[in-house]
Amino acid sequence: MGERYYYGPLPPGERAGSRSEPGEGPTRRGKTPELLLEHARQMRREPTPQEEALWEKLRAKRLDGWKFRHQSPLGRFVPDFCCPAAKLIIELDGGQHGAQQEYDAARTSFLEREGYRVLRFWNNDVDENLEGVLRLIQEALSAPLPARRAGLPSPLEGEG
């Protein structure tokens, strides 16, 4: 199995698609950089055993008719699983995530600002209790979406 890479934030002053490497020119606004697309393709070609097991249950609308994407870019990140209709992201974390908590927090913060809910499971949760993981995903799918806040306070906040 190949090595998994995680892309962190770009260095200050650098923007996606600004590098001029062979076969990778600048991208137009709104287009996903080719490097990120290739990264997603590579991750789909070489899933972890836990991703394979969960994908088998989520793909082709097998979980209550919800459509999921596997390793599909969203902004500058590639979530493990995404259900756009429910605004739900599922992340499977292995041992490397213990050492990248700051990166994971920034990633989750970005995805939540985009209106997504993020569920994280450890790989051993999938190994030892796949049905429990699926049950929690089903609960999240059936829960109402949180109101998307654009920096404005709720009219009820502060009222007592």
Secondary structure, DSSP 4 states (H G I P E B T S, - for coil): -PPP----PPPTT--TT---BTTB----TTPPPHHHHHHHHHHHHS--HHHHHHHHHHGGGTBTTB--EES--BTTB--SEEEGGGTEEEEEE-GGGGG-HHHHHHHHHHHHHTT-EEEEEEHHHHHHHHHHHHHHHHHHHHSPPPPPPSSPPPTTTT--
